[in-house]
């Protein structure tokens, strides 16, 4: 760990990730009494703050001439020291970063690049490392980066409405990371919104997430996010059933193909006694499985008829 004590005036505090906390004066008093609980995390080039704006602001409020910093040269070094930077280190003043702040922090860490001492043969997924350090799963961060790329692409076009809609979708995706609709995981909600974004769904859809129609009945008066969650959960269940049925059909077709191949083989070659014995035992075992499956199918059909 490269810890240095540097003059406060040498720190680049431009572009803070979030506004100064309301408890800044209390944080300053805590630092005055007990010292800085954890150094600031800064870049090697330019001493730009990666994380620790609140602590920096508190030290400046105290007019401290110097401050301890951890210098990060690349994604790996920054990520190693991010475990306690996602939330403030002092439990009294701990305020968890929201997803939008964590995503901005992820992008800032990612900009540091891969370690210079890695050889060309050594691979490192910088995005995965930065995602883990900022509390995102690999799947979620891939969706968010795709949405960000779409936002930037539309921003370079002449259509202001497309750019505005893309930004609205990205903001909604970051919102559901912290507040997933009931019945959905945060990643499931992010993936759902990304699909809507790429499908070109009307931006009116996003308004339905945060607005309840007037005159709605009691059943429909649930929060829109909950309605979205129920609908998405049912859609995922239906899609899962269809995938399962497709896999079952493919499995049966594979079994049929294997049996036809075996039949052709038996007409061509004479099997050894050990092989014949193995096939007999295996066939008997598989026949019992098939009988159980047929019984389950019959029960399921009977229950459907009764229903």
C-alpha positions in Angstrom: 0.0 0.0 0.0 1.5 3.3 -1.1 0.4 5.7 1.7 1.7 9.2 1.5 1.2 12.4 3.4 0.7 15.3 1.0 -0.3 18.9 1.2 -4.0 19.3 1.0 -3.6 22.0 -1.8 -2.0 19.4 -4.0 -5.2 17.2 -4.1 -7.4 17.6 -7.2 -10.9 17.5 -5.8 -12.7 18.3 -9.1 -15.8 16.5 -10.2 -17.0 15.1 -6.9 -19.1 11.9 -7.1 -21.8 13.3 -4.9 -22.6 16.5 -2.9 -21.0 17.0 0.5 -22.9 15.2 3.2 -25.2 17.0 5.6 -23.1 15.7 8.5 -19.9 17.3 7.2 -19.3 19.4 10.4 -19.8 16.3 12.6 -17.4 14.4 10.4 -14.9 17.2 10.8 -15.2 17.1 14.6 -14.6 13.3 14.5 -11.5 13.8 12.4 -10.3 16.5 14.8 -10.8 14.2 17.8 -9.6 10.9 16.4 -7.8 11.6 13.2 -8.5 10.4 9.7 -9.9 6.9 10.0 -8.9 6.0 6.4 -6.7 7.8 3.8 -8.1 9.3 0.7 -7.8 7.2 -2.5 -6.2 9.2 -5.3 -4.7 8.7 -8.7 -1.0 8.5 -9.3 -1.2 11.1 -12.1 -2.5 14.5 -10.8 -3.5 13.3 -7.3 -7.2 13.3 -8.4 -9.6 12.0 -5.8 -11.1 8.6 -6.7 -13.0 8.3 -3.4 -13.0 10.3 -0.2 -14.5 13.6 -1.1 -16.3 13.9 2.2 -13.1 13.3 4.2 -11.3 15.8 2.0 -14.0 18.4 2.5 -13.9 17.8 6.3 -10.1 18.2 6.3 -10.4 21.4 4.3 -13.0 22.6 6.8 -10.5 22.0 9.6 -7.9 23.8 7.6 -5.5 20.8 7.9 -2.3 21.5 5.9 -1.7 17.8 5.1 -3.7 14.7 4.5 -2.9 10.9 4.2 -3.6 9.4 0.8 -3.4 6.0 -0.9 -2.0 6.3 -4.4 -3.5 4.0 -7.0 -1.8 3.5 -10.4 -4.2 1.1 -12.0 -7.5 -0.7 -11.7 -6.1 -3.4 -9.5 -4.5 -1.1 -6.9 -7.6 1.1 -6.7 -9.9 -2.0 -6.3 -7.8 -3.4 -3.5 -8.5 -0.3 -1.4 -12.2 0.0 -2.3 -13.6 -2.4 0.2 -14.2 0.3 2.8 -14.6 3.2 0.4 -18.0 2.2 -0.9 -19.4 3.2 2.5 -17.8 5.8 4.8 -15.3 4.0 7.2 -16.7 5.7 10.3 -19.8 3.7 11.4 -21.3 6.8 13.0 -21.4 8.7 9.7 -21.7 5.7 7.4 -23.8 6.5 4.3 -24.1 3.9 1.6 -23.4 5.0 -1.9 -26.4 4.7 -4.2 -26.0 2.8 -7.5 -25.6 6.0 -9.6 -22.6 7.0 -7.5 -21.1 3.6 -7.5 -21.4 3.4 -11.3 -19.6 6.8 -11.6 -17.0 5.4 -9.3 -16.7 2.2 -11.4 -16.1 4.3 -14.5 -13.4 6.3 -12.7 -11.6 3.2 -11.6 -11.9 1.6 -15.0 -10.2 4.7 -16.6 -7.0 3.9 -14.6 -6.4 0.9 -16.9 -4.6 -2.4 -16.4 -1.4 -2.8 -14.4 1.7 -1.8 -16.4 3.7 -4.8 -15.1 1.3 -7.4 -16.7 2.7 -9.1 -19.7 0.9 -9.2 -23.0 0.0 -12.9 -22.3 -1.5 -12.2 -18.9 -5.2 -11.4 -19.1 -7.2 -9.4 -16.7 -10.8 -8.3 -16.9 -10.5 -4.8 -15.7 -14.3 -4.3 -15.8 -14.9 -7.3 -13.6 -12.3 -6.2 -11.1 -13.8 -2.7 -10.9 -17.3 -4.0 -10.7 -16.5 -6.2 -7.7 -14.9 -3.3 -5.9 -17.9 -1.1 -6.4 -20.6 -3.7 -5.5 -21.9 -4.7 -8.9 -22.1 -8.2 -10.3 -20.4 -8.9 -13.7 -23.8 -9.4 -15.4 -25.3 -6.1 -14.0 -22.2 -4.1 -15.0 -22.4 -5.5 -18.5 -26.0 -4.3 -18.8 -25.2 -0.9 -17.4 -22.2 -0.4 -19.8 -24.3 -1.3 -22.8 -26.9 1.2 -21.7 -24.2 3.8 -21.2 -22.8 3.1 -24.7 -26.3 3.4 -26.1 -26.7 6.8 -24.3 -23.4 8.1 -25.7 -24.3 6.9 -29.2 -27.7 8.6 -29.2 -26.0 11.7 -27.7 -23.9 12.0 -30.8 -27.0 11.9 -33.0 -29.1 14.8 -34.0 -32.2 13.4 -32.2 -32.4 15.0 -28.8 -35.4 12.9 -27.9 -33.5 9.6 -28.4 -30.7 10.9 -26.2 -33.2 12.0 -23.5 -35.0 8.7 -23.6 -31.7 6.7 -23.4 -30.6 8.7 -20.4 -34.0 8.1 -18.7 -33.6 4.4 -19.2 -30.1 4.4 -17.7 -31.3 6.4 -14.7 -34.1 3.9 -14.3 -31.7 1.0 -14.4 -29.5 2.5 -11.8 -32.6 3.2 -9.6 -33.7 -0.4 -9.7 -30.2 -1.5 -8.7 -31.0 -0.1 -5.3 -34.8 -0.5 -5.3 -35.7 -3.7 -7.3 -39.4 -4.2 -7.8 -41.0 -6.9 -5.6 -40.6 -10.3 -7.2 -37.5 -9.3 -9.1 -33.8 -9.3 -8.4 -31.9 -6.1 -9.1 -30.2 -7.7 -12.1 -33.4 -9.0 -13.4 -34.9 -5.5 -13.3 -31.9 -4.0 -15.0 -31.9 -6.6 -17.7 -35.7 -6.1 -18.2 -35.2 -2.3 -18.7 -32.2 -2.9 -21.0 -34.4 -5.1 -23.2 -37.1 -2.4 -23.3 -34.4 0.2 -24.1 -33.1 -1.8 -27.1 -36.6 -2.6 -28.3 -37.3 1.1 -28.7 -40.2 1.1 -26.2 -41.9 4.4 -25.7 -40.5 6.6 -23.0 -44.1 6.6 -21.6 -43.2 3.2 -20.2 -40.8 4.7 -17.8 -43.5 7.0 -16.5 -45.5 4.0 -15.6 -42.8 2.9 -13.1 -43.2 6.0 -11.0 -46.9 7.0 -11.6 -50.1 5.4 -10.5 -53.1 5.9 -13.0 -55.9 8.0 -11.5 -59.0 6.1 -10.6 -57.2 2.8 -10.4 -58.9 0.0 -8.4 -57.4 -1.3 -5.2 -55.8 -4.3 -6.9 -54.1 -2.0 -9.4 -53.2 0.7 -6.8 -50.0 -1.1 -5.9 -46.8 0.8 -6.7 -46.0 0.7 -10.5 -42.7 -1.0 -9.7 -44.6 -3.8 -8.0 -46.9 -4.2 -11.1 -43.8 -4.2 -13.2 -42.2 -6.8 -11.0 -45.3 -9.1 -11.2 -45.5 -8.7 -14.9 -41.8 -9.3 -15.5 -41.8 -12.3 -13.1 -44.7 -13.9 -15.0 -42.9 -13.2 -18.3 -39.7 -14.8 -17.0 -41.7 -17.8 -15.7 -43.4 -18.3 -19.1 -40.1 -17.9 -20.9 -38.5 -20.4 -18.6 -41.3 -23.0 -19.2 -40.9 -22.5 -23.0 -37.2 -23.0 -22.7 -37.7 -26.1 -20.6 -40.2 -27.6 -23.1 -37.8 -26.9 -26.0 -35.0 -28.6 -24.1 -37.2 -31.6 -23.4 -38.1 -31.9 -27.0 -34.4 -31.6 -28.0 -33.5 -34.2 -25.4 -36.1 -36.7 -26.7 -34.9 -36.1 -30.3 -31.3 -36.8 -29.2 -32.4 -40.0 -27.5 -34.2 -41.0 -30.6 -31.2 -40.3 -32.8 -28.9 -42.2 -30.5 -31.3 -45.3 -30.6 -31.4 -45.2 -34.4 -27.6 -45.0 -34.5 -27.3 -47.9 -32.1 -29.8 -50.0 -34.1 -27.7 -49.4 -37.3 -24.6 -50.3 -35.4 -26.1 -53.6 -34.2 -27.0 -54.6 -37.8 -23.4 -54.0 -38.8 -21.3 -55.3 -36.0 -21.4 -58.2 -33.4 -21.0 -56.9 -29.9 -18.8 -58.5 -27.3 -20.5 -60.3 -24.4 -19.5 -57.6 -21.9 -20.9 -54.9 -24.0 -24.2 -56.7 -24.5 -24.5 -57.2 -20.8 -23.8 -53.6 -20.1 -26.4 -52.5 -22.7 -29.0 -54.8 -21.2 -28.5 -53.4 -17.7 -28.5 -49.8 -18.9 -31.6 -50.3 -21.0 -33.5 -51.8 -18.1 -32.5 -48.8 -15.9 -33.5 -46.3 -18.6 -36.8 -48.1 -19.2 -37.7 -47.7 -15.5 -36.9 -43.9 -15.8 -39.1 -43.6 -18.9 -42.0 -45.4 -17.0 -41.7 -42.9 -14.1 -41.7 -40.0 -16.6 -44.8 -41.4 -18.3 -46.6 -41.7 -15.0 -45.8 -38.1 -14.1 -47.1 -36.9 -17.5 -50.3 -38.9 -17.0 -50.9 -37.4 -13.6 -50.2 -33.9 -15.0 -52.7 -34.5 -17.8 -55.4 -35.7 -15.3 -54.9 -32.6 -13.1 -55.2 -30.3 -16.1 -58.5 -32.0 -17.1 -59.9 -31.7 -13.6 -58.9 -28.0 -13.5 
